[in-house]
Amino acid sequence: MERSTTPTSGLLVTPPELSPLEQEVLDEYERLAENMKKLAAQLDDLTNAPATDILDGLRELERKTSLVFTLLKASVYSIVLQQEIEWGGETGGQ
């Protein structure tokens, strides 16, 4: 099989007719490429976001987490103290 070296022998000169399935696959690839471009743009925006905004959000989350942890510890302490009082009353009465 010989290849022609003329500039008109490339695939781009005469594109073959595509079947409906082939066209649908190409359309899906085009949609995928557009979605990838959108994703890349969003990731670029995220990487360029100022670190101070991210740190401020993390600090607020840390404060809220600390508050919840403190309230949980206080609740557990209250339960333990209440149990000790109840158990102490039972042993003192016997």
N, CA, C and O atoms as a GROMACS GRO file, in nm:
protein
  376
    1MET      N    1   0.084  -0.117   0.000
    1MET     CA    2   0.000   0.000   0.000
    1MET      C    3   0.088   0.123   0.000
    1MET      O    4   0.176   0.137   0.086
    2GLU      N    5   0.066   0.211  -0.095
    2GLU     CA    6   0.148   0.331  -0.105
    2GLU      C    7   0.071   0.451  -0.053
    2GLU      O    8  -0.051   0.462  -0.070
    3ARG      N    9   0.146   0.540   0.010
    3ARG     CA   10   0.085   0.666   0.056
    3ARG      C   11   0.116   0.775  -0.043
    3ARG      O   12   0.227   0.786  -0.096
    4SER      N   13   0.017   0.855  -0.065
    4SER     CA   14   0.037   0.968  -0.154
    4SER      C   15   0.098   1.082  -0.075
    4SER      O   16   0.059   1.108   0.039
    5THR      N   17   0.192   1.151  -0.135
    5THR     CA   18   0.258   1.262  -0.066
    5THR      C   19   0.201   1.396  -0.108
    5THR      O   20   0.258   1.500  -0.074
    6THR      N   21   0.094   1.396  -0.179
    6THR     CA   22   0.034   1.523  -0.221
    6THR      C   23  -0.034   1.588  -0.102
    6THR      O   24  -0.085   1.517  -0.015
    7PRO      N   25  -0.037   1.720  -0.096
    7PRO     CA   26  -0.098   1.788   0.017
    7PRO      C   27  -0.248   1.764   0.028
    7PRO      O   28  -0.305   1.788   0.135
    8THR      N   29  -0.312   1.720  -0.075
    8THR     CA   30  -0.457   1.699  -0.070
    8THR      C   31  -0.495   1.560  -0.023
    8THR      O   32  -0.614   1.527  -0.022
    9SER      N   33  -0.398   1.476   0.016
    9SER     CA   34  -0.432   1.340   0.055
    9SER      C   35  -0.461   1.326   0.204
    9SER      O   36  -0.480   1.214   0.251
   10GLY      N   37  -0.466   1.434   0.281
   10GLY     CA   38  -0.492   1.427   0.425
   10GLY      C   39  -0.637   1.396   0.455
   10GLY      O   40  -0.723   1.404   0.367
   11LEU      N   41  -0.664   1.360   0.579
   11LEU     CA   42  -0.800   1.326   0.620
   11LEU      C   43  -0.892   1.448   0.623
   11LEU      O   44  -1.013   1.434   0.609
   12LEU      N   45  -0.836   1.564   0.642
   12LEU     CA   46  -0.918   1.684   0.655
   12LEU      C   47  -0.976   1.733   0.524
   12LEU      O   48  -1.066   1.816   0.524
   13VAL      N   49  -0.926   1.684   0.415
   13VAL     CA   50  -0.973   1.731   0.284
   13VAL      C   51  -1.112   1.678   0.255
   13VAL      O   52  -1.201   1.755   0.218
   14THR      N   53  -1.133   1.549   0.270
   14THR     CA   54  -1.264   1.491   0.244
   14THR      C   55  -1.310   1.412   0.366
   14THR      O   56  -1.278   1.293   0.378
   15PRO      N   57  -1.383   1.474   0.456
   15PRO     CA   58  -1.428   1.402   0.575
   15PRO      C   59  -1.531   1.296   0.537
   15PRO      O   60  -1.619   1.321   0.455
   16PRO      N   61  -1.520   1.179   0.597
   16PRO     CA   62  -1.617   1.073   0.566
   16PRO      C   63  -1.752   1.106   0.628
   16PRO      O   64  -1.761   1.182   0.724
   17GLU      N   65  -1.855   1.048   0.572
   17GLU     CA   66  -1.989   1.063   0.629
   17GLU      C   67  -1.994   0.985   0.760
   17GLU      O   68  -1.942   0.874   0.770
   18LEU      N   69  -2.056   1.044   0.861
   18LEU     CA   70  -2.063   0.980   0.991
   18LEU      C   71  -2.200   0.916   1.011
   18LEU      O   72  -2.302   0.967   0.965
   19SER      N   73  -2.199   0.804   1.079
   19SER     CA   74  -2.326   0.741   1.113
   19SER      C   75  -2.388   0.820   1.229
   19SER      O   76  -2.318   0.895   1.296
   20PRO      N   77  -2.517   0.804   1.252
   20PRO     CA   78  -2.581   0.875   1.363
   20PRO      C   79  -2.514   0.844   1.497
   20PRO      O   80  -2.502   0.932   1.582
   21LEU      N   81  -2.472   0.720   1.517
   21LEU     CA   82  -2.406   0.682   1.642
   21LEU      C   83  -2.272   0.753   1.656
   21LEU      O   84  -2.238   0.803   1.763
   22GLU      N   85  -2.196   0.758   1.547
   22GLU     CA   86  -2.068   0.828   1.550
   22GLU      C   87  -2.086   0.976   1.578
   22GLU      O   88  -2.009   1.036   1.653
   23GLN      N   89  -2.188   1.036   1.517
   23GLN     CA   90  -2.214   1.177   1.540
   23GLN      C   91  -2.254   1.202   1.686
   23GLN      O   92  -2.214   1.301   1.747
   24GLU      N   93  -2.333   1.109   1.741
   24GLU     CA   94  -2.375   1.122   1.881
   24GLU      C   95  -2.255   1.112   1.975
   24GLU      O   96  -2.246   1.185   2.074
   25VAL      N   97  -2.164   1.021   1.944
   25VAL     CA   98  -2.042   1.008   2.025
   25VAL      C   99  -1.959   1.135   2.018
   25VAL      O  100  -1.909   1.182   2.120
   26LEU      N  101  -1.944   1.190   1.899
   26LEU     CA  102  -1.870   1.315   1.885
   26LEU      C  103  -1.937   1.430   1.961
   26LEU      O  104  -1.868   1.513   2.021
   27ASP      N  105  -2.069   1.435   1.959
   27ASP     CA  106  -2.141   1.537   2.034
   27ASP      C  107  -2.117   1.523   2.184
   27ASP      O  108  -2.099   1.622   2.255
   28GLU      N  109  -2.117   1.398   2.232
   28GLU     CA  110  -2.092   1.373   2.374
   28GLU      C  111  -1.950   1.417   2.412
   28GLU      O  112  -1.929   1.475   2.518
   29TYR      N  113  -1.854   1.388   2.325
   29TYR     CA  114  -1.717   1.431   2.350
   29TYR      C  115  -1.708   1.584   2.355
   29TYR      O  116  -1.634   1.640   2.436
   30GLU      N  117  -1.784   1.650   2.268
   30GLU     CA  118  -1.784   1.796   2.268
   30GLU      C  119  -1.842   1.850   2.399
   30GLU      O  120  -1.788   1.945   2.456
   31ARG      N  121  -1.952   1.788   2.448
   31ARG     CA  122  -2.010   1.830   2.576
   31ARG      C  123  -1.912   1.803   2.690
   31ARG      O  124  -1.899   1.884   2.782
   32LEU      N  125  -1.845   1.690   2.684
   32LEU     CA  126  -1.747   1.657   2.787
   32LEU      C  127  -1.633   1.759   2.788
   32LEU      O  128  -1.589   1.802   2.894
   33ALA      N  129  -1.587   1.797   2.670
   33ALA     CA  130  -1.480   1.896   2.661
   33ALA      C  131  -1.525   2.030   2.720
   33ALA      O  132  -1.447   2.096   2.789
   34GLU      N  133  -1.648   2.070   2.693
   34GLU     CA  134  -1.699   2.195   2.750
   34GLU      C  135  -1.708   2.187   2.902
   34GLU      O  136  -1.673   2.282   2.971
   35ASN      N  137  -1.756   2.073   2.954
   35ASN     CA  138  -1.764   2.056   3.099
   35ASN      C  139  -1.626   2.058   3.162
   35ASN      O  140  -1.608   2.114   3.271
   36MET      N  141  -1.529   1.999   3.095
   36MET     CA  142  -1.392   2.000   3.148
   36MET      C  143  -1.336   2.142   3.149
   36MET      O  144  -1.263   2.180   3.242
   37LYS      N  145  -1.369   2.222   3.048
   37LYS     CA  146  -1.324   2.361   3.045
   37LYS      C  147  -1.386   2.439   3.160
   37LYS      O  148  -1.319   2.520   3.224
   38LYS      N  149  -1.516   2.415   3.188
   38LYS     CA  150  -1.583   2.482   3.299
   38LYS      C  151  -1.521   2.442   3.432
   38LYS      O  152  -1.499   2.526   3.519
   39LEU      N  153  -1.493   2.313   3.448
   39LEU     CA  154  -1.432   2.264   3.570
   39LEU      C  155  -1.294   2.325   3.589
   39LEU      O  156  -1.258   2.366   3.699
   40ALA      N  157  -1.217   2.332   3.483
   40ALA     CA  158  -1.083   2.392   3.491
   40ALA      C  159  -1.092   2.540   3.531
   40ALA      O  160  -1.010   2.588   3.609
   41ALA      N  161  -1.191   2.610   3.478
   41ALA     CA  162  -1.208   2.750   3.514
   41ALA      C  163  -1.245   2.765   3.662
   41ALA      O  164  -1.193   2.853   3.731
   42GLN      N  165  -1.334   2.679   3.712
   42GLN     CA  166  -1.372   2.685   3.853
   42GLN      C  167  -1.255   2.650   3.943
   42GLN      O  168  -1.235   2.714   4.046
   43LEU      N  169  -1.177   2.551   3.906
   43LEU     CA  170  -1.059   2.515   3.985
   43LEU      C  171  -0.957   2.628   3.984
   43LEU      O  172  -0.892   2.654   4.085
   44ASP      N  173  -0.945   2.695   3.871
   44ASP     CA  174  -0.855   2.810   3.862
   44ASP      C  175  -0.901   2.921   3.956
   44ASP      O  176  -0.819   2.984   4.023
   45ASP      N  177  -1.033   2.945   3.960
   45ASP     CA  178  -1.086   3.046   4.052
   45ASP      C  179  -1.058   3.009   4.196
   45ASP      O  180  -1.024   3.095   4.277
   46LEU      N  181  -1.073   2.881   4.229
   46LEU     CA  182  -1.048   2.836   4.367
   46LEU      C  183  -0.902   2.850   4.405
   46LEU      O  184  -0.870   2.888   4.518
   47THR      N  185  -0.813   2.820   4.313
   47THR     CA  186  -0.670   2.830   4.346
   47THR      C  187  -0.627   2.975   4.356
   47THR      O  188  -0.530   3.005   4.426
   48ASN      N  189  -0.696   3.064   4.290
   48ASN     CA  190  -0.661   3.205   4.297
   48ASN      C  191  -0.733   3.279   4.410
   48ASN      O  192  -0.709   3.397   4.432
   49ALA      N  193  -0.821   3.209   4.482
   49ALA     CA  194  -0.894   3.273   4.592
   49ALA      C  195  -0.793   3.311   4.701
   49ALA      O  196  -0.699   3.237   4.729
   50PRO      N  197  -0.814   3.425   4.760
   50PRO     CA  198  -0.721   3.469   4.865
   50PRO      C  199  -0.721   3.371   4.983
   50PRO      O  200  -0.826   3.323   5.026
   51ALA      N  201  -0.603   3.344   5.033
   51ALA     CA  202  -0.589   3.251   5.145
   51ALA      C  203  -0.657   3.307   5.270
   51ALA      O  204  -0.700   3.230   5.356
   52THR      N  205  -0.668   3.439   5.280
   52THR     CA  206  -0.729   3.498   5.400
   52THR      C  207  -0.876   3.460   5.409
   52THR      O  208  -0.927   3.437   5.519
   53ASP      N  209  -0.946   3.454   5.295
   53ASP     CA  210  -1.087   3.414   5.298
   53ASP      C  211  -1.102   3.271   5.348
   53ASP      O  212  -1.190   3.241   5.428
   54ILE      N  213  -1.015   3.185   5.301
   54ILE     CA  214  -1.020   3.045   5.343
   54ILE      C  215  -0.987   3.034   5.491
   54ILE      O  216  -1.054   2.962   5.565
   55LEU      N  217  -0.884   3.106   5.535
   55LEU     CA  218  -0.845   3.101   5.676
   55LEU      C  219  -0.954   3.158   5.767
   55LEU      O  220  -0.978   3.105   5.875
   56ASP      N  221  -1.019   3.266   5.723
   56ASP     CA  222  -1.129   3.322   5.803
   56ASP      C  223  -1.241   3.221   5.820
   56ASP      O  224  -1.297   3.206   5.928
   57GLY      N  225  -1.275   3.151   5.712
   57GLY     CA  226  -1.378   3.049   5.720
   57GLY      C  227  -1.339   2.935   5.813
   57GLY      O  228  -1.422   2.884   5.888
   58LEU      N  229  -1.212   2.896   5.808
   58LEU     CA  230  -1.165   2.789   5.896
   58LEU      C  231  -1.164   2.834   6.042
   58LEU      O  232  -1.194   2.754   6.131
   59ARG      N  233  -1.129   2.960   6.067
   59ARG     CA  234  -1.131   3.011   6.205
   59ARG      C  235  -1.272   3.011   6.262
   59ARG      O  236  -1.293   2.974   6.377
   60GLU      N  237  -1.368   3.052   6.181
   60GLU     CA  238  -1.507   3.051   6.226
   60GLU      C  239  -1.553   2.908   6.255
   60GLU      O  240  -1.621   2.883   6.354
   61LEU      N  241  -1.516   2.816   6.170
   61LEU     CA  242  -1.550   2.676   6.192
   61LEU      C  243  -1.485   2.624   6.320
   61LEU      O  244  -1.546   2.548   6.395
   62GLU      N  245  -1.361   2.664   6.344
   62GLU     CA  246  -1.292   2.622   6.466
   62GLU      C  247  -1.362   2.676   6.591
   62GLU      O  248  -1.375   2.605   6.690
   63ARG      N  249  -1.406   2.801   6.586
   63ARG     CA  250  -1.477   2.860   6.701
   63ARG      C  251  -1.606   2.783   6.728
   63ARG      O  252  -1.637   2.752   6.843
   64LYS      N  253  -1.681   2.754   6.624
   64LYS     CA  254  -1.806   2.681   6.642
   64LYS      C  255  -1.781   2.540   6.695
   64LYS      O  256  -1.854   2.492   6.781
   65THR      N  257  -1.678   2.476   6.644
   65THR     CA  258  -1.644   2.342   6.690
   65THR      C  259  -1.603   2.345   6.837
   65THR      O  260  -1.641   2.257   6.915
   66SER      N  261  -1.526   2.444   6.874
   66SER     CA  262  -1.484   2.457   7.014
   66SER      C  263  -1.604   2.478   7.105
   66SER      O  264  -1.611   2.420   7.214
   67LEU      N  265  -1.700   2.559   7.062
   67LEU     CA  266  -1.820   2.583   7.141
   67LEU      C  267  -1.899   2.454   7.160
   67LEU      O  268  -1.943   2.423   7.270
   68VAL      N  269  -1.917   2.380   7.053
   68VAL     CA  270  -1.991   2.253   7.062
   68VAL      C  271  -1.917   2.157   7.154
   68VAL      O  272  -1.981   2.088   7.234
   69PHE      N  273  -1.785   2.150   7.145
   69PHE     CA  274  -1.708   2.061   7.231
   69PHE      C  275  -1.721   2.101   7.377
   69PHE      O  276  -1.736   2.015   7.464
   70THR      N  277  -1.715   2.231   7.406
   70THR     CA  278  -1.730   2.279   7.543
   70THR      C  279  -1.868   2.244   7.597
   70THR      O  280  -1.880   2.198   7.711
   71LEU      N  281  -1.972   2.264   7.518
   71LEU     CA  282  -2.107   2.231   7.563
   71LEU      C  283  -2.122   2.081   7.585
   71LEU      O  284  -2.190   2.038   7.679
   72LEU      N  285  -2.059   2.001   7.501
   72LEU     CA  286  -2.065   1.856   7.519
   72LEU      C  287  -1.995   1.815   7.648
   72LEU      O  288  -2.047   1.732   7.723
   73LYS      N  289  -1.878   1.872   7.674
   73LYS     CA  290  -1.807   1.840   7.798
   73LYS      C  291  -1.890   1.881   7.920
   73LYS      O  292  -1.896   1.807   8.018
   74ALA      N  293  -1.954   1.997   7.914
   74ALA     CA  294  -2.036   2.043   8.026
   74ALA      C  295  -2.154   1.949   8.047
   74ALA      O  296  -2.191   1.921   8.161
   75SER      N  297  -2.213   1.901   7.940
   75SER     CA  298  -2.327   1.808   7.952
   75SER      C  299  -2.283   1.677   8.014
   75SER      O  300  -2.351   1.622   8.100
   76VAL      N  301  -2.170   1.626   7.970
   76VAL     CA  302  -2.119   1.500   8.025
   76VAL      C  303  -2.085   1.518   8.172
   76VAL      O  304  -2.116   1.431   8.253
   77TYR      N  305  -2.022   1.628   8.206
   77TYR     CA  306  -1.988   1.656   8.346
   77TYR      C  307  -2.115   1.664   8.431
   77TYR      O  308  -2.118   1.613   8.543
   78SER      N  309  -2.216   1.727   8.380
   78SER     CA  310  -2.342   1.739   8.452
   78SER      C  311  -2.405   1.602   8.476
   78SER      O  312  -2.455   1.575   8.585
   79ILE      N  313  -2.402   1.517   8.374
   79ILE     CA  314  -2.459   1.382   8.388
   79ILE      C  315  -2.380   1.302   8.492
   79ILE      O  316  -2.440   1.236   8.577
   80VAL      N  317  -2.248   1.309   8.484
   80VAL     CA  318  -2.164   1.235   8.580
   80VAL      C  319  -2.187   1.287   8.721
   80VAL      O  320  -2.198   1.207   8.814
   81LEU      N  321  -2.194   1.416   8.738
   81LEU     CA  322  -2.218   1.475   8.870
   81LEU      C  323  -2.354   1.434   8.924
   81LEU      O  324  -2.366   1.402   9.042
   82GLN      N  325  -2.455   1.434   8.840
   82GLN     CA  326  -2.590   1.393   8.881
   82GLN      C  327  -2.590   1.247   8.925
   82GLN      O  328  -2.653   1.212   9.025
   83GLN      N  329  -2.520   1.162   8.852
   83GLN     CA  330  -2.512   1.021   8.889
   83GLN      C  331  -2.440   1.002   9.023
   83GLN      O  332  -2.482   0.920   9.105
   84GLU      N  333  -2.334   1.078   9.044
   84GLU     CA  334  -2.261   1.067   9.171
   84GLU      C  335  -2.349   1.111   9.288
   84GLU      O  336  -2.344   1.052   9.396
   85ILE      N  337  -2.429   1.214   9.266
   85ILE     CA  338  -2.518   1.261   9.372
   85ILE      C  339  -2.621   1.154   9.403
   85ILE      O  340  -2.648   1.125   9.519
   86GLU      N  341  -2.680   1.093   9.297
   86GLU     CA  342  -2.779   0.988   9.317
   86GLU      C  343  -2.718   0.866   9.386
   86GLU      O  344  -2.777   0.810   9.477
   87TRP      N  345  -2.600   0.825   9.342
   87TRP     CA  346  -2.535   0.709   9.401
   87TRP      C  347  -2.490   0.738   9.545
   87TRP      O  348  -2.494   0.652   9.632
   88GLY      N  349  -2.447   0.862   9.566
   88GLY     CA  350  -2.405   0.900   9.701
   88GLY      C  351  -2.521   0.898   9.796
   88GLY      O  352  -2.504   0.862   9.913
   89GLY      N  353  -2.642   0.936   9.750
   89GLY     CA  354  -2.761   0.934   9.834
   89GLY      C  355  -2.803   0.793   9.865
   89GLY      O  356  -2.855   0.767   9.974
   90GLU      N  357  -2.782   0.700   9.772
   90GLU     CA  358  -2.820   0.561   9.794
   90GLU      C  359  -2.726   0.496   9.897
   90GLU      O  360  -2.772   0.423   9.985
   91THR      N  361  -2.598   0.522   9.887
   91THR     CA  362  -2.504   0.462   9.982
   91THR      C  363  -2.515   0.523  10.119
   91THR      O  364  -2.498   0.454  10.219
   92GLY      N  365  -2.545   0.652  10.125
   92GLY     CA  366  -2.561   0.718  10.255
   92GLY      C  367  -2.684   0.671  10.326
   92GLY      O  368  -2.685   0.670  10.449
   93GLY      N  369  -2.789   0.632  10.255
   93GLY     CA  370  -2.916   0.589  10.316
   93GLY      C  371  -2.915   0.445  10.361
   93GLY      O  372  -3.002   0.404  10.438
   94GLN      N  373  -2.819   0.365  10.315
   94GLN     CA  374  -2.820   0.222  10.346
   94GLN      C  375  -2.749   0.190  10.471
   94GLN      O  376  -2.742   0.073  10.510
   0.00000   0.00000   0.00000
